[in-house]
Amino acid sequence: MQDNGNKLTTMKNFNEFDKQGCYSLKKIIAVTLPILLSMLMEHIIGMTDTAFLGRVSEVALGASALGTVYFLAFFVLGSGFSFGAQILIARRNGEKNFKNIGEICYAGGFFLLIFSLLLVLAIRFFSPLLLPRLIQSPDVCQATIEYLNWRTFGLVFAFICAIFRAFYVGIAQTKIMTVSSVAMVLSNILLNAALIFGKFGMPQMGIAGAALASSLAEGVAMCFYIGYTFKCVNLKKYGLDSVSSMFNRGILKKVFSVSLWMMFQPFLSVGIWFFFFVAVERLGERPLAVINLIRSLSSLPFIIVHAFATAANSLVSNLIGENKSQHFWRLVNKINLCAAIVVVPLLIFFAIFPELSLKIYTDNPELAAASIDAIYVMCLASCIQIGAFILFNALSGTGAVKMTVFIEFFNLFLYVIFVWIVIIKMRPSPAVAWSSEILYQSTTALTCLAYLLSGKWKNKKL
């Protein structure tokens, strides 16, 4: 939607409610679909890396899993900060306090730029010292370090993209995310082919080429966001026409009051997930390769749930900003139903045709056969994840971010005990190892539900 000067305005139909005063299914889909398409495009990046490296070697496949999760542990620090900013942006959008949105974006963007540069330096210095102490296989360890040497540069681009996503999700203008992600995916596919296998006159870099391709693709997405925003968004309306708030400590402190917990929680989560992959690596290169295939396959239903959960976070925050918190459960139930309608048929397909589902990632029949039992476990865990993740994000949308950290800490404590006893001590099959996800998703759903039913989140001020 554009006004004079080809500027983007607030969506006309933002207040699309049903007869009871809750957001309609049309509104939920309108917000969720672009987020979903954007995340699907980003998933194709990971899928492309796995598909290419699955045809290089099992060592490269396993090392990319470790490197990706290790990288993700630091990436979620920036995305967690932007997620907290998104909650504030959505609340200000619901309150019609549009000017404050730009202040949040500039202060948050400046912080993320400096923070990403510091993280790049720290990771490149400390990783070669830390990883050999965690990874038993010398070949896997060396390949992981080689991957990270190029992948960490992508943090700068990824963090800047994160604050743009927070802005567009927060104001419920998510369509642009799809176009940006398409540009990123196309860039990644071409760069993967060129840099992994040495096509188009480029050097053959193997696993390092996959890392460099992903980083450069994120740079393409960042440039697209910057160009689109300054050309098409109504900068004055959202307070984006002045960068003075970039150094505003008061604004940054306000963002941190919400974001600090949103940074800590996913960092803790992914850090524990890295511990899970380190534990699986001790089972051997084949089990690690199997778990990476399952991780890649499970990411598709996960990002669908994640898209609905992200929409739940934004819509809940907007709903509370409009003083309509009495419709919280009606909104959450609608979103859960929509997510289940999309995800459950996909999981049924995975369970009925496991070999066909794995062909996109590997042409090794033995590796595929070893992964089938784990697929069945993954499908069950993903079913539970629908309710768990949407409830968790709806809870964070209320502003009760400290409680989400407490819930996450409790659930991860149980998860670590399971990994230590079952995986490290008992050395089970990959299928049993992945059942840790069933435990984690179940406890997340139950603890979030218990707190939300208590009603203590109501009237939370941000």
C-alpha positions in Angstrom: 0.0 0.0 0.0 1.5 3.3 -1.0 0.7 7.0 -0.5 2.0 10.2 -2.0 5.7 9.9 -3.1 5.4 6.1 -3.4 5.6 5.6 0.3 4.4 2.5 2.2 1.6 3.2 4.6 0.1 1.1 7.3 -2.0 -1.8 6.0 -5.6 -0.6 5.4 -7.1 -3.7 6.8 -4.9 -3.9 9.9 -7.9 -4.0 12.2 -9.6 -7.0 10.6 -11.5 -8.6 13.5 -14.1 -11.3 13.6 -17.5 -10.8 15.2 -16.1 -11.4 18.7 -13.5 -8.7 18.3 -10.5 -11.1 17.8 -8.2 -11.0 14.7 -9.8 -12.9 11.9 -8.4 -16.0 10.1 -7.8 -13.7 7.1 -5.7 -11.4 9.3 -3.7 -14.3 10.8 -3.0 -15.7 7.3 -2.1 -12.3 5.9 0.5 -11.8 8.5 1.8 -15.4 8.7 2.1 -16.2 5.0 4.8 -13.7 4.1 6.7 -14.8 7.2 6.3 -18.4 6.2 7.5 -17.8 2.7 10.5 -15.9 3.9 11.4 -18.7 6.3 10.9 -21.3 3.6 13.3 -19.4 1.4 15.8 -19.3 4.3 15.2 -23.0 4.9 16.2 -23.7 1.3 19.6 -22.2 2.0 20.2 -24.8 4.7 18.7 -27.5 2.6 20.9 -26.5 -0.3 24.0 -26.7 1.9 23.1 -30.1 3.2 22.2 -31.4 -0.3 25.5 -30.3 -1.8 27.6 -31.4 1.2 25.8 -34.7 1.4 27.4 -35.4 -2.0 30.9 -34.4 -0.8 31.4 -36.7 2.3 29.9 -37.8 5.6 32.6 -35.8 7.3 31.6 -32.6 5.5 27.9 -33.4 6.3 28.6 -33.9 10.0 30.9 -30.9 10.3 28.4 -28.6 8.7 25.8 -29.7 11.3 28.2 -28.9 14.1 29.3 -25.6 12.5 25.7 -24.6 11.7 24.5 -25.1 15.3 27.6 -23.5 16.7 27.1 -20.5 14.4 23.4 -20.4 15.3 24.2 -20.2 19.0 25.7 -16.7 18.4 23.2 -15.7 15.7 20.3 -16.1 18.1 21.9 -13.4 20.4 21.2 -10.9 17.6 17.9 -12.4 16.6 16.8 -12.5 20.3 17.7 -8.8 20.6 15.7 -8.1 17.5 12.8 -10.3 18.7 12.6 -8.1 21.8 12.6 -5.0 19.6 9.8 -6.6 17.6 7.6 -7.0 20.7 8.1 -3.3 21.4 7.5 -2.3 17.8 4.3 -4.3 17.7 3.1 -2.8 21.0 3.8 0.8 19.7 2.1 -0.1 16.4 -1.0 -1.2 18.3 -0.9 2.0 20.4 -0.5 4.1 17.2 2.7 5.5 18.6 4.5 5.2 15.2 7.3 7.8 15.8 8.8 5.7 18.6 9.2 2.7 16.2 12.0 4.5 14.3 13.8 5.2 17.5 13.7 1.5 18.4 14.9 0.5 15.0 17.9 2.9 14.8 19.1 2.2 18.4 18.7 -1.5 17.9 20.4 -1.5 14.5 23.4 0.4 15.7 23.8 -1.9 18.7 23.5 -5.0 16.5 26.2 -3.7 14.0 28.8 -3.2 16.8 27.8 -6.4 18.6 28.1 -8.5 15.4 31.6 -7.2 14.7 32.8 -8.1 18.2 31.3 -11.6 17.9 33.1 -12.2 14.6 36.4 -11.4 16.2 35.7 -13.5 19.3 34.5 -16.6 17.3 37.5 -16.6 15.0 39.9 -16.3 17.9 38.4 -18.7 20.4 36.9 -21.4 18.2 40.2 -23.1 17.2 41.0 -23.3 20.9 37.6 -24.6 22.1 36.4 -27.0 19.4 39.3 -29.5 19.6 38.4 -30.0 23.2 34.8 -30.8 22.3 34.9 -32.8 19.1 36.6 -36.2 19.1 37.1 -36.8 15.4 40.1 -34.8 14.1 38.7 -34.7 10.6 35.3 -33.5 11.7 36.9 -30.9 14.0 39.1 -29.5 11.2 36.2 -29.3 8.8 34.1 -27.5 11.4 36.7 -24.9 12.0 37.2 -24.4 8.2 33.4 -23.9 7.9 33.3 -21.4 10.7 36.2 -19.4 9.4 34.0 -18.2 6.5 30.5 -18.5 8.1 31.1 -16.1 10.9 31.3 -13.1 8.5 27.6 -13.6 7.8 26.8 -12.5 11.4 27.1 -8.8 10.4 24.7 -9.2 7.5 22.3 -11.5 9.4 22.1 -9.1 12.4 21.2 -6.1 10.2 18.6 -8.2 8.4 17.1 -9.2 11.8 16.3 -5.6 12.8 14.6 -5.1 9.4 12.5 -8.2 10.0 11.6 -7.0 13.5 10.3 -3.7 11.9 8.2 -5.3 9.2 6.8 -8.1 11.4 6.1 -5.5 14.2 4.1 -3.2 11.9 2.4 -6.3 10.3 3.9 -5.5 6.8 5.6 -8.8 6.1 5.2 -9.2 2.3 8.7 -7.7 1.6 10.3 -10.5 3.6 9.4 -13.0 0.9 11.0 -11.0 -1.9 14.2 -10.5 0.1 14.4 -14.2 0.9 14.0 -15.2 -2.7 16.9 -13.0 -3.6 19.0 -14.6 -0.8 18.1 -18.2 -1.8 18.8 -17.7 -5.5 22.2 -16.2 -4.6 23.0 -19.0 -2.3 22.2 -21.8 -4.8 24.4 -20.2 -7.5 27.2 -19.5 -5.0 27.0 -23.0 -3.6 27.4 -24.6 -7.0 30.2 -22.2 -7.8 32.2 -22.4 -4.5 31.7 -25.9 -3.3 32.5 -27.7 -6.6 34.4 -25.0 -8.4 31.9 -24.2 -11.1 31.8 -21.0 -13.3 35.5 -20.5 -13.0 35.4 -20.2 -9.2 37.8 -22.1 -6.8 36.8 -25.4 -5.5 36.4 -24.8 -1.7 34.3 -27.7 -0.5 32.8 -27.1 3.0 34.3 -23.6 3.2 32.6 -22.7 -0.1 29.2 -23.6 1.5 29.9 -21.3 4.4 31.1 -18.4 2.2 28.0 -18.8 -0.1 25.6 -18.6 2.9 27.4 -15.5 4.2 27.4 -13.7 0.8 23.7 -14.6 0.3 22.8 -12.9 3.6 24.7 -9.8 2.4 22.4 -9.8 -0.7 19.3 -9.9 1.6 20.7 -7.0 3.7 21.3 -4.8 0.7 17.7 -5.5 -0.5 16.2 -4.6 2.8 18.1 -1.3 2.9 17.2 -0.3 -0.6 13.5 -1.2 -0.3 13.1 0.5 3.1 14.5 3.8 2.0 12.7 3.8 -1.3 9.3 2.5 -0.4 8.6 3.1 3.4 7.1 6.2 4.8 10.2 7.2 6.7 8.6 10.2 8.4 5.6 8.3 9.7 7.7 5.7 11.4 10.3 8.1 12.7 13.0 6.7 10.3 13.8 10.1 8.8 16.2 10.9 11.7 19.2 8.8 12.9 19.6 10.9 16.1 18.1 8.1 18.2 20.9 5.8 17.1 22.9 6.9 20.2 19.9 7.4 22.5 20.8 5.4 25.7 17.2 5.7 27.0 15.8 4.0 23.9 18.5 1.3 23.9 17.9 0.7 27.6 14.2 0.2 27.0 14.9 -2.2 24.2 17.3 -4.1 26.4 14.8 -4.3 29.2 12.8 -6.7 26.9 15.6 -8.0 24.6 18.1 -9.1 27.2 15.9 -12.0 28.2 15.1 -12.7 24.6 18.9 -12.9 23.8 19.7 -15.1 26.8 16.9 -17.6 26.3 17.7 -18.7 22.7 21.4 -18.5 23.3 21.0 -21.0 26.1 18.7 -23.1 24.0 21.0 -23.4 21.0 24.0 -23.8 23.3 22.4 -26.8 24.8 21.5 -28.0 21.3 25.2 -27.8 20.4 25.9 -29.9 23.4 23.4 -32.4 22.0 25.3 -32.6 18.6 28.6 -32.9 20.5 27.1 -35.8 22.4 25.9 -37.4 19.1 29.4 -36.9 17.5 30.8 -39.2 20.2 28.5 -42.0 18.8 30.5 -41.9 15.5 30.5 -40.1 12.1 27.5 -42.1 10.8 25.1 -41.3 13.6 26.2 -37.6 13.4 25.5 -37.6 9.6 22.1 -39.2 10.3 21.2 -36.6 12.9 22.1 -33.8 10.5 19.8 -35.3 7.9 17.0 -35.4 10.5 17.8 -31.9 11.5 17.5 -30.7 8.0 14.2 -32.6 7.4 12.7 -31.4 10.7 13.5 -27.8 9.9 10.7 -27.7 7.3 7.8 -28.4 9.7 9.7 -26.3 12.3 9.8 -23.2 10.2 6.1 -23.5 9.4 5.4 -23.6 13.1 7.9 -20.8 13.6 6.1 -18.6 11.1 2.8 -19.1 12.9 4.5 -18.6 16.3 6.1 -15.3 15.1 2.7 -14.1 13.9 1.3 -15.1 17.3 3.9 -13.0 19.0 3.2 -9.9 16.9 -0.6 -10.2 16.9 -0.7 -10.9 20.7 1.4 -7.8 21.3 -0.8 -5.7 18.9 -4.0 -7.1 20.5 -2.8 -6.1 24.0 -1.8 -2.7 22.7 -5.4 -2.2 21.5 -6.7 -3.3 24.9 -8.3 -6.5 23.7 -6.4 -9.0 25.8 -9.7 -10.8 26.6 -9.5 -12.4 23.1 -6.0 -13.9 23.8 -7.1 -17.5 23.9 -9.4 -17.2 20.9 -6.4 -15.8 18.9 -4.0 -18.5 20.1 -6.5 -21.3 19.3 -7.0 -20.0 15.8 -3.3 -19.9 15.2 -2.7 -23.4 16.6 -5.5 -24.8 14.3 -4.0 -23.1 11.2 -0.5 -24.4 12.0 -1.8 -28.0 12.5 -3.7 -28.0 9.3 -0.5 -27.2 7.4 2.1 -29.2 9.4 0.4 -32.5 10.2 -0.2 -33.6 6.6 3.5 -32.9 5.9 4.5 -35.1 8.8 2.2 -37.8 7.6 4.0 -37.7 4.2 7.4 -38.0 5.9 6.3 -41.0 7.9 4.7 -42.8 5.0 7.5 -42.1 2.5 10.7 -41.7 4.5 13.1 -42.9 1.8 11.6 -40.4 -0.7 11.8 -37.6 1.8 15.6 -38.2 2.3 16.5 -38.4 -1.3 16.8 -34.6 -1.5 19.6 -34.7 1.0 21.6 -37.8 0.2 22.1 -40.4 -2.5 23.7 -42.8 0.0 21.2 -45.7 0.4 22.9 -47.0 3.6 22.8 -43.5 5.2 19.1 -43.1 4.2 18.2 -46.5 5.6 19.9 -45.7 9.0 17.8 -42.6 9.2 14.3 -44.0 8.9 13.6 -44.8 12.5 14.7 -41.4 13.5 12.2 -39.9 11.0 9.3 -41.5 12.9 10.5 -40.0 16.2 11.0 -36.6 14.6 7.4 -36.6 13.3 6.0 -37.2 16.7 8.2 -34.5 18.3 7.1 -32.0 15.6 3.4 -32.7 16.3 4.0 -31.7 19.9 6.1 -28.7 18.8 3.1 -27.0 17.2 1.3 -26.3 20.4 4.6 -25.8 22.4 6.2 -23.2 20.2 3.0 -21.2 19.5 2.2 -21.0 23.3 5.8 -20.0 24.1 5.8 -17.2 21.5 2.3 -16.0 22.5 3.6 -15.9 26.1 6.5 -13.7 25.1 4.2 -11.5 23.1 2.4 -10.6 26.4 5.7 -9.1 27.6 6.3 -11.7 30.2 9.8 -12.3 28.8 11.4 -13.1 32.2 9.0 -16.0 32.7 9.8 -17.4 29.2 13.5 -17.5 30.3 12.6 -19.3 33.5 10.4 -21.8 31.6 13.2 -22.4 29.1 15.8 -22.8 31.8 13.7 -25.4 33.6 13.0 -27.4 30.3 16.6 -27.3 29.2 17.7 -28.5 32.6 15.6 -31.7 32.0 16.9 -31.9 28.4 20.6 -31.8 29.5 19.9 -34.6 32.1 18.4 -36.7 29.3 21.3 -36.1 26.9 23.9 -36.9 29.6 22.2 -40.1 30.8 20.7 -41.5 27.6 23.1 -40.3 24.8 26.5 -40.0 26.5 26.2 -42.8 29.0 23.9 -45.3 27.1 25.1 -44.5 23.6 21.8 -45.3 21.8 20.6 -45.2 18.2 20.0 -41.8 16.5 16.2 -42.4 16.8 16.5 -42.7 20.6 18.8 -39.7 20.7 16.2 -37.6 18.8 13.5 -38.5 21.4 15.1 -35.8 23.5 13.0 -33.4 21.4 9.8 -35.2 22.5 10.8 -34.5 26.2 11.7 -30.9 25.5 8.6 -30.0 23.4 6.2 -31.7 25.9 7.6 -29.9 29.0 7.6 -26.6 27.1 3.9 -27.0 26.2 2.9 -27.9 29.7 4.8 -25.2 31.5 3.7 -22.4 29.1 0.1 -23.6 29.4 0.2 -23.6 33.1 1.5 -20.1 33.4 -0.9 -18.7 30.8 -3.9 -20.3 32.5 -2.9 -18.6 35.7 -3.6 -15.2 34.1 -0.5 -13.5 35.7 0.5 -12.2 32.3 -2.5 -9.8 32.0 -1.9 -6.1 32.0 1.8 -6.4 31.5 3.2 -3.0 30.7 6.0 -2.4 28.2 
